Amino acid sequence: MPLPSILDVARTHLFDDRDALVAAGMHPATIGHLLRIRDVYSYWLNFPLKRDKEIVALVRQKYDLSDTQARTDLRLVKTLLGDFQQSTKDYHRFRAFSMIEDSFHAAKAAGNTRDMVAAADKYAKYAKLDKEDERDVDWGELKLLNLEFTDDPAVIGISRMPDHRKKIRALKEKYWNDNVVDVLPENVEFNVDDLFDVNKDGE
């Protein structure tokens, strides 16, 4: 039986402890790989300015991996950080937050209150803390309304008129006639202001 994709496993179990992974019956090879990915992921979060080649060198040295294996792990970690092959907007947002946080700590260490407030303001802006949280909508749960047309007024709480069709026919016979005269509209000259002048005819 083939092992599940390590990326799929990491998306669900990246921060589960080893005991939970063992209890879930996960293959030892998958557990080992997952813990390695977690280690690199956490390291890069703490040191976001590290370059790709530095991360690859770290993974190769610490875990005795080939360059290909290390770069595979790098790609997995970047994917988990919101990056797919190229640095995406999510990944750049992660880097921007890290830089803002570094700026805040530097300003705090220097006692520069103005720059601390500026960094905090930038963080709040990019985190969109002034906006309502977006609601996740499970579109798969939405169902189309099953509409059925009816001429039964009882569906809206109105009692059906006895012999209503007979009464409709009687009203048509009484009021309907074929001597219809077409009336053409006439242009009327008037001043709109005069119509709405409440003080014109008296106070």
Summary of the structure (lengths in Angstrom):
residues: 203
radius of gyration: 36.2
end to end distance: 93.7
largest distance: 100.2
contacts: 388
relative contact order: 0.05
helix: 58%
strand: 0%
